C-alpha cells in the first residue's frame, strides 16, 4: 500500500489516497503507521477519498486508532495533496470532514500548493455541543480540577472538543501530566484536546497542545482556532492573531461578521513510500 507523509507546522500524518488504495482496518493501520519506532512515525492517519457532499472526504484517525472529527493541519495537507497530485486543479475546494464540509483556499506557486487558508466554521460554545457536562451555556474561565489544583479553562468545539488553559509560561509547563488528566476528565464524556497558551500581546500567543488520542503534538490547527476564540471570549486577544506553536506559526482570524474562524498556514509533503509488511491487528 502506497502512502505519503505530510505535515502542517510539524503536526504530521500518514496520508492514503483511497482513489488508488484500499484500507480494510483503518484503526489498526493508524496505530501501526503512527508508531515512531516500528512504523512510519506520525500523529495519526488521514484517508483521502470520494464524497457525495464535496469534492473530497477526509477521514482522520488518532495515533491510538480512535476516530477524530477534524484536524486543521491535516485538512491543509489534504488540500495540498489533491492539488499537487493532480486530483484537482481548482484552488477553491470543499472537503467533507467529521465536522462537516469545510472550505479550503489554496495558495500555489510553480504548480505546487505552498499554504492553505481554511474556513474552520463557527465555534460552538454550548456545553452540549462540546460535549461537556454541566448546565446549559458556555464554559468560560471555569475551574477544572487536575493535578491537585484548579485550572481556569475556556471550552469550546471547533468540530472537535477543546479545553483552553491560559498559563504564564508554556516552555517548561508539564503538558503531558496536566494534559492527560484534563483529556480524560469526567467533565468531558468524549475526552478533550487541551491547549496551554501564553498571551504575548493582543495579536500574538504561544501554544502547546495535548491532543486527544495522540499526546503532545508540535501543532494543532483546531487548537489554535480554539485559543483564538478563547482569547477573545476572555478579553485577552484580538480577533486576528498569530499563534506560535512548537512546529511553526499559524495565522488566525475570528471574523465578527460571519462568526467563522479562518486558519492560514503551511502544508508540506515529506516523502512517499510503500508498506511492505502486513499491518498488525
C-alpha positions as CSV (number, residue, x, y, z in Angstrom):
1,X,0.0,0.0,0.0
2,X,1.4,3.4,-1.0
3,X,1.3,6.3,1.4
4,X,2.5,9.9,1.7
5,X,4.0,11.5,4.9
6,X,3.0,15.2,5.2
7,X,2.9,17.8,8.0
8,X,1.4,21.1,8.8
9,X,3.7,23.1,11.2
10,X,5.1,19.8,12.4
11,X,1.7,18.1,13.0
12,X,2.5,15.0,10.9
13,X,0.2,12.4,9.5
14,X,0.4,9.5,7.1
15,X,-2.0,10.0,4.1
16,X,-3.5,7.3,2.0
17,X,-5.3,8.0,-1.3
18,X,-8.4,5.9,-1.3
19,X,-8.9,6.6,-5.0
20,X,-6.0,4.2,-5.6
21,X,-5.6,2.2,-2.4
22,X,-7.9,0.1,-0.1
23,X,-7.8,0.2,3.7
24,X,-9.7,-2.6,5.4
25,X,-8.9,-1.7,9.0
26,X,-8.2,2.0,9.5
27,X,-7.7,1.9,13.3
28,X,-5.1,-0.9,13.1
29,X,-3.4,0.9,10.2
30,X,-3.4,4.2,12.2
31,X,-1.7,2.5,15.2
32,X,0.9,0.8,13.1
33,X,2.0,3.7,10.9
34,X,1.9,6.2,13.8
35,X,4.5,4.2,15.8
36,X,7.7,6.2,15.7
37,X,9.9,3.2,16.3
38,X,8.2,0.3,14.4
39,X,6.0,2.2,11.9
40,X,6.3,5.2,9.8
41,X,6.0,7.7,12.6
42,X,3.1,10.1,12.8
43,X,0.5,11.8,14.9
44,X,-2.1,9.7,13.1
45,X,-3.6,8.5,9.8
46,X,-5.7,10.5,7.3
47,X,-7.6,8.9,4.4
48,X,-8.4,10.9,1.3
49,X,-11.4,9.6,-0.6
50,X,-14.6,10.5,-2.6
51,X,-17.5,12.3,-1.1
52,X,-21.1,12.8,-2.1
53,X,-21.2,16.1,-0.3
54,X,-18.0,17.8,-1.5
55,X,-15.0,17.4,-3.9
56,X,-13.2,15.1,-1.4
57,X,-13.6,13.5,2.0
58,X,-11.0,13.5,4.8
59,X,-11.2,10.8,7.5
60,X,-8.7,11.1,10.3
61,X,-7.6,8.6,13.0
62,X,-5.5,9.5,16.0
63,X,-2.3,7.6,16.9
64,X,-4.2,5.3,19.2
65,X,-6.6,4.3,16.4
66,X,-9.5,6.4,17.6
67,X,-11.6,8.3,15.1
68,X,-11.2,12.1,15.1
69,X,-13.6,14.6,13.8
70,X,-11.3,17.2,12.4
71,X,-7.7,18.4,12.1
72,X,-6.8,21.8,10.7
73,X,-3.2,21.0,9.9
74,X,-4.4,17.7,8.3
75,X,-7.0,19.4,6.2
76,X,-4.4,21.9,4.8
77,X,-2.3,18.9,3.8
78,X,-5.3,17.2,2.2
79,X,-5.8,20.3,0.1
80,X,-2.1,20.3,-0.9
81,X,-2.2,16.6,-1.7
82,X,-5.2,16.7,-4.1
83,X,-3.8,19.8,-5.8
84,X,-0.2,18.7,-6.1
85,X,-1.1,15.1,-7.2
86,X,-3.5,16.3,-9.8
87,X,-6.8,15.1,-8.3
88,X,-8.0,18.7,-8.9
89,X,-6.7,21.9,-10.4
90,X,-9.1,24.1,-8.5
91,X,-7.7,26.3,-5.9
92,X,-11.0,26.7,-4.0
93,X,-12.3,23.3,-2.8
94,X,-14.8,21.9,-0.3
95,X,-13.8,18.9,1.7
96,X,-16.1,16.7,3.8
97,X,-14.8,16.1,7.3
98,X,-16.2,14.6,10.5
99,X,-17.0,18.2,11.5
100,X,-18.9,18.9,8.3
101,X,-18.0,20.3,4.9
102,X,-15.2,22.9,5.1
103,X,-13.7,25.2,2.5
104,X,-10.0,25.4,1.6
105,X,-8.3,28.2,-0.4
106,X,-5.0,27.0,-1.9
107,X,-2.1,29.4,-2.3
108,X,0.1,27.9,-5.0
109,X,3.3,28.8,-6.8
110,X,5.1,26.9,-9.6
111,X,2.3,24.4,-9.7
112,X,2.5,23.4,-6.0
113,X,0.4,24.4,-3.0
114,X,2.6,26.4,-0.6
115,X,0.0,27.4,2.0
116,X,-3.7,26.9,2.6
117,X,-6.4,29.1,4.2
118,X,-9.2,27.2,5.8
119,X,-12.7,28.3,6.8
120,X,-13.0,26.4,10.0
121,X,-16.6,27.4,10.5
122,X,-18.2,28.8,13.6
123,X,-17.1,27.9,17.1
124,X,-19.6,26.1,19.3
125,X,-19.5,27.2,22.9
126,X,-22.6,25.5,24.4
127,X,-21.6,22.6,26.7
128,X,-23.8,20.1,24.9
129,X,-22.1,20.8,21.6
130,X,-18.5,20.3,23.0
131,X,-19.6,18.0,24.7
132,X,-19.1,18.8,28.4
133,X,-21.1,18.1,31.5
134,X,-22.8,20.9,33.4
135,X,-25.6,23.4,33.0
136,X,-26.5,24.7,29.5
137,X,-24.4,27.6,28.2
138,X,-20.7,28.3,27.7
139,X,-17.8,27.4,29.9
140,X,-15.6,30.5,30.2
141,X,-12.8,30.7,32.8
142,X,-14.3,27.7,34.5
143,X,-12.3,25.8,37.2
144,X,-11.2,22.3,36.1
145,X,-9.6,20.2,38.8
146,X,-6.4,18.4,37.7
147,X,-3.1,17.5,39.3
148,X,-4.0,18.9,42.7
149,X,-5.1,22.3,41.6
150,X,-7.9,24.1,39.7
151,X,-7.2,25.4,36.2
152,X,-9.3,28.2,34.7
153,X,-10.5,26.7,31.4
154,X,-12.5,28.0,28.5
155,X,-14.0,25.2,26.5
156,X,-15.5,25.0,23.0
157,X,-15.8,22.9,19.9
158,X,-14.2,23.5,16.5
159,X,-15.9,20.4,15.2
160,X,-13.9,18.6,17.9
161,X,-13.7,19.3,21.6
162,X,-11.1,21.7,23.1
163,X,-10.2,23.0,26.6
164,X,-8.0,26.1,26.6
165,X,-6.0,27.0,29.6
166,X,-4.0,30.2,29.7
167,X,-0.7,29.9,31.6
168,X,2.1,32.3,32.4
169,X,4.7,30.1,30.6
170,X,4.5,27.3,28.1
171,X,8.1,26.3,27.6
172,X,8.5,24.4,30.9
173,X,4.8,23.6,31.5
174,X,4.1,19.9,32.4
175,X,1.9,19.4,29.3
176,X,1.9,15.6,29.4
177,X,1.0,15.4,33.1
178,X,-1.8,18.0,33.2
179,X,-2.9,17.5,29.6
180,X,-3.5,13.8,30.1
181,X,-5.5,14.4,33.3
182,X,-7.8,17.0,31.6
183,X,-8.1,14.9,28.4
184,X,-9.6,12.1,30.5
185,X,-11.5,14.3,33.0
186,X,-15.1,13.2,33.8
187,X,-16.3,16.6,32.6
188,X,-15.6,15.5,29.0
189,X,-17.5,12.4,28.1
190,X,-15.7,12.0,24.7
191,X,-12.4,13.2,26.1
192,X,-10.9,16.6,25.0
193,X,-8.0,18.2,23.3
194,X,-6.1,20.6,25.7
195,X,-4.3,23.8,24.8
196,X,-1.9,25.5,27.1
197,X,-1.5,29.1,25.8
198,X,0.6,32.1,26.8
199,X,-0.5,35.6,25.6
200,X,2.4,37.6,24.2
201,X,0.3,40.5,23.0
202,X,-3.2,41.1,21.9
203,X,-2.3,39.7,18.5
204,X,0.2,37.0,19.4
205,X,0.2,33.9,21.5
206,X,2.4,30.8,22.2
207,X,0.7,27.4,22.4
208,X,1.4,23.8,23.3
209,X,-1.2,21.1,22.7
210,X,-2.1,17.8,24.2
211,X,-4.1,16.0,21.6
212,X,-6.8,13.5,22.5
213,X,-5.6,10.1,21.5
214,X,-2.1,11.3,20.3
215,X,-0.4,13.0,23.2
216,X,1.6,16.2,22.7
217,X,1.9,17.3,19.1
218,X,4.0,20.1,17.5
219,X,0.9,21.9,16.3
220,X,-2.9,21.7,16.3
221,X,-4.9,23.8,13.9
222,X,-8.3,23.4,15.5
223,X,-6.5,24.0,18.8
224,X,-5.0,27.3,17.6
225,X,-8.5,28.2,16.4
226,X,-9.8,27.4,19.9
227,X,-7.1,29.5,21.5
228,X,-8.1,32.5,19.3
229,X,-11.7,32.2,20.2
230,X,-11.0,31.6,23.9
231,X,-8.7,34.6,23.9
232,X,-11.4,36.9,22.5
233,X,-14.1,35.5,24.9
234,X,-11.8,36.2,27.9
235,X,-10.6,39.6,26.7
236,X,-7.0,38.5,26.2
237,X,-6.7,38.5,22.4
238,X,-7.9,40.5,19.4
239,X,-9.9,38.7,16.6
240,X,-6.8,38.4,14.5
241,X,-3.7,36.9,16.0
242,X,-0.6,34.8,15.2
243,X,-0.1,31.6,17.1
244,X,3.4,30.4,17.7
245,X,3.3,26.7,18.0
246,X,6.2,24.3,18.7
247,X,6.3,23.3,15.0
248,X,5.7,26.7,13.4
249,X,3.3,29.7,13.1
250,X,-0.4,29.8,12.2
251,X,-2.4,32.9,11.3
252,X,-5.8,33.1,13.0
253,X,-8.9,35.2,12.4
254,X,-12.3,35.0,14.1
255,X,-14.4,37.1,11.7
256,X,-17.0,39.2,13.5
257,X,-19.4,39.3,10.5
258,X,-19.6,35.6,9.7
259,X,-18.7,34.2,13.1
260,X,-16.3,31.9,11.3
261,X,-12.7,31.2,12.2
262,X,-10.1,31.3,9.5
263,X,-6.8,29.5,9.7
264,X,-3.8,30.0,7.4
265,X,-0.7,28.0,7.5
266,X,1.8,25.8,5.6
267,X,1.4,22.3,4.2
268,X,4.5,20.2,3.5
269,X,5.0,16.8,1.7
270,X,7.9,15.0,3.4
271,X,8.1,11.7,1.4
272,X,6.2,8.9,-0.2
273,X,6.6,5.2,0.5
274,X,5.0,1.8,0.3
275,X,4.2,-0.6,3.2
276,X,6.0,-3.9,2.5
277,X,4.7,-5.8,5.5
278,X,1.2,-6.8,6.7
279,X,-0.3,-4.4,9.2
280,X,-0.5,-6.0,12.7
281,X,-4.1,-6.2,14.0
